[in-house]
C-alpha cells in the first residue's frame, strides 16, 4: 500500500511543480523519485497563498485536492506571504495554522502534518 503525500503551499510550491513537469522527465520525478519506496507525491501551490486563503479556500482547491487525493501526510510550506503583511500578528498566525492543521486531521483524516520552515526571500 502506498503512502500519499501532499505538499501544500504558496507560489514556491507551484513553481516547483511546474519546474518538475516542464524541465525534467515527468514520469521519473513527478513523485520526487519516491514511487519505488511506495510514496505518491502531489504538489499543490497557490499563488499568493496565506493561512487565511487556505482556511477560506474560496475556490475549493484545497478541498478538492484533499478529497481526490486523500493524503496520509500533508507537508505545509506556508507563511512567507503572511509575513509580508504590515499588520502581521505571530500569535494570530499560529492560532490559524493550528486551526488549519486541525481541519486537515479531523475533516480529511490526515495522519501527519509537517510544517516547514519559511523559505528565505530576496526583498524587492
C-alpha positions in Angstrom: 0.0 0.0 0.0 1.3 3.4 -1.0 1.8 6.4 1.3 0.2 9.5 -0.2 1.9 12.8 0.5 0.5 16.3 -0.4 3.0 19.2 -0.5 0.7 22.2 0.0 2.0 25.8 -0.1 2.2 29.1 -1.9 3.7 30.0 -5.3 7.1 28.4 -4.5 5.4 25.0 -4.5 3.5 26.0 -7.7 6.8 26.9 -9.3 8.4 23.6 -8.1 5.5 21.7 -9.6 5.8 23.5 -12.9 9.6 23.0 -12.9 9.2 19.3 -12.4 6.6 18.9 -15.2 8.3 21.2 -17.7 12.0 20.7 -17.2 12.5 17.1 -16.3 11.1 13.8 -17.5 7.8 13.9 -15.7 7.4 10.1 -15.1 10.7 9.9 -13.5 10.4 12.8 -11.0 6.7 13.5 -10.7 6.7 11.7 -7.3 10.1 13.1 -6.4 11.7 9.7 -7.2 9.9 8.2 -4.2 7.4 5.9 -6.0 9.7 2.9 -5.8 9.6 3.4 -2.0 5.8 3.3 -2.1 5.3 7.1 -1.8 3.0 9.0 -4.1 3.5 12.8 -4.0 1.2 15.5 -5.2 2.1 19.2 -5.2 -0.5 22.0 -4.8 0.8 25.6 -4.8 -1.5 28.6 -4.5 -0.1 31.9 -5.8 -0.2 34.5 -3.1 -1.3 31.8 -0.6 -1.6 32.8 3.0 -3.0 30.9 6.0 -6.3 32.9 5.5 -6.6 31.8 1.9 -6.1 28.2 3.0 -8.7 28.5 5.7 -11.3 30.2 3.4 -10.5 28.0 0.4 -12.9 30.1 -1.7 -12.1 28.2 -4.9 -12.3 24.8 -3.1 -8.9 23.9 -4.5 -7.7 22.5 -1.1 -10.9 20.7 -0.5 -10.9 19.1 -4.0 -7.3 18.0 -3.6 -7.9 16.5 -0.2 -11.0 14.6 -1.4 -9.5 13.4 -4.7 -6.0 12.6 -3.4 -6.8 11.7 0.2 -3.2 12.2 1.5 -1.8 10.4 4.6 0.7 13.2 5.1 0.5 16.9 4.3 3.6 19.0 4.1 2.8 22.7 4.6 5.1 25.2 3.1 3.3 28.4 4.1 3.9 31.6 6.0 6.1 33.7 3.6 3.2 35.7 2.2 1.8 36.2 5.7 5.0 37.8 6.9 4.8 40.4 4.1 1.6 41.9 5.7 2.4 45.0 7.6 -0.1 44.1 10.4 1.4 40.6 10.8 0.5 39.1 14.2 2.5 36.0 15.1 0.1 34.6 17.8 -2.9 35.1 15.5 -1.0 33.4 12.7 0.0 30.4 14.8 -3.6 30.1 16.0 -4.8 29.9 12.4 -2.1 27.4 11.5 -3.2 25.1 14.4 -6.8 25.5 13.2 -5.9 24.5 9.7 -3.9 21.5 10.9 -6.9 20.5 13.0 -9.1 20.7 9.9 -6.7 18.5 7.9 -6.6 15.9 10.7 -10.3 15.8 11.7 -12.1 16.6 8.4 -9.7 14.9 6.0 -8.2 12.3 8.4 -4.6 13.3 7.6 -2.3 11.2 9.8 0.6 13.6 9.9 1.1 17.2 9.1 4.6 18.6 8.7 5.1 22.4 9.0 8.2 23.6 7.1 10.4 26.5 7.8 9.7 29.6 5.8 11.8 29.8 2.6 14.1 32.9 2.7 13.2 35.5 0.2 15.0 38.3 -1.5 13.2 41.6 -0.8 12.4 43.7 -3.9 
